[in-house]
Amino acid sequence: MEIRVTQKQDWLLLKQIRLAALQDTPTAFGVSYQTAAADSDAQWQVRAAGERTRFWLAFDDDRPVGLVGAGFRDFAR
């Protein structure tokens, strides 16, 4: 198994995995499937680039099998 942080070019894969996770376990996340599905491609690209939240994808061979995300805040403000 390989786990790696997403990059901007991973946005479509992240979108597919995240939306599938939201359908599978809708109460486990801070956003609904409907809200996430309505996000633009540009929003998914920002998300995958880790500009506000960092995501990691888990792969079994080349098949994505899971993800984890972590938000971060700037406490210096």
Long-range contacts (C-beta under 8 A, 24 or more apart in sequence): 1-58, 1-59, 1-60, 1-65, 2-58, 2-59, 3-56, 3-57, 3-58, 3-59, 4-56, 4-57, 4-59, 5-50, 5-54, 5-55, 5-56, 6-47, 6-48, 6-49, 6-50, 6-54, 6-55, 6-56, 6-57, 7-48, 7-49, 7-50, 8-45, 8-48, 8-49, 9-48, 10-48, 10-57, 11-41, 11-44, 11-45, 11-47, 11-48, 11-49, 12-44, 13-57, 13-64, 14-44, 14-47, 14-48, 14-55, 14-57, 14-67, 15-39, 15-44, 16-64, 17-57, 17-64, 17-66, 17-67, 18-55, 18-67, 18-69, 21-66, 21-67
